[in-house]
Amino acid sequence: MSDPTLGAALRGAVDLSALRNRPAAPAAGAGGDESADLGGLVVDATDATFGQFVELSRDVPVVVDLWAEWCGPCKQLSPILEKVVRELAGRVVLAKVDVDANPQVQQAFRAQSIPMVVALVAGQPVPLFTGAVPEQQVRDVFAQLLQLAAQNGVTGTVPVDGADEPAAEPAEAPLPPLHAEAFDAIEAGDYARAIAAYQKALAENPRDADARAGLGQVRLLDRVQGADLQAARDAAAAAPTDVDAQLLVADLDISGGHVEDAFERLLDLFAVLPGDARGPVRERLLALFALVGDDDPRVSAARGRLASLLF
């Protein structure tokens, strides 16, 4: 990403007027609850309050994190974004948007996959990156964002409570050594090392649910790393029963938030394959079910169809 790309984005790649021009939220004490709490550096934004962040971006850059609870890569990226924003001590605000609960913001940014990170500078959108990226890349992108903001006269800051005398925070329990090793490897983009660390953690404790969840997420990141979405879709369309081609597109769909599309693709493939070729597809489906979560209704529906195809 370069400064010219960021600059071009300021010419209005996304129309946010519908969100920016919403009626003002009721004042405190006037009834209603559609006023965003802008007093922090990391704030939840909604369809109803997003216009306030557009206006805030005229004073300070606002980074928008488009995420969802079921999105594994989002859970890898969001803590990195929050860490870097807090270290910038008021020079940037992070607005977190749950796309499942706030479809209008998702549509405004045309978010086809998540995690998707964009910025607002002087009321205009600035695309930053899509997908989970290492911490150093986040820092580099934010440094460019601050330069662009300064070029456009957006140099304000948000007051940080207790900036002069930071309040002591309860010390977080340290990560287990193998989990810490995996996390460091993920930040460095070394997914193979992260996988090995999580596998070792599970070998030591097969009931380590965090390690099992982390392993599934990192395996997905490793499988889609460097993949070209359009090329993968073209290859899958040209070979409808090519297992590897269909598995890759399903992985890309999951990483992009298209859960039902991924499940439907693999279940359709499972239905037409001979019995001795079904194993890899079933294994991938089970892995993706675990990644999305058994309490997700889309997983329940897909499990039901898989059961009907098996018996």
Order of alpha helices (4+ residues) and beta strands (2+ residues): alpha-alpha-beta-alpha-beta-alpha-beta-alpha-beta-beta-alpha-alpha-alpha-alpha-alpha-alpha-alpha-alpha-alpha
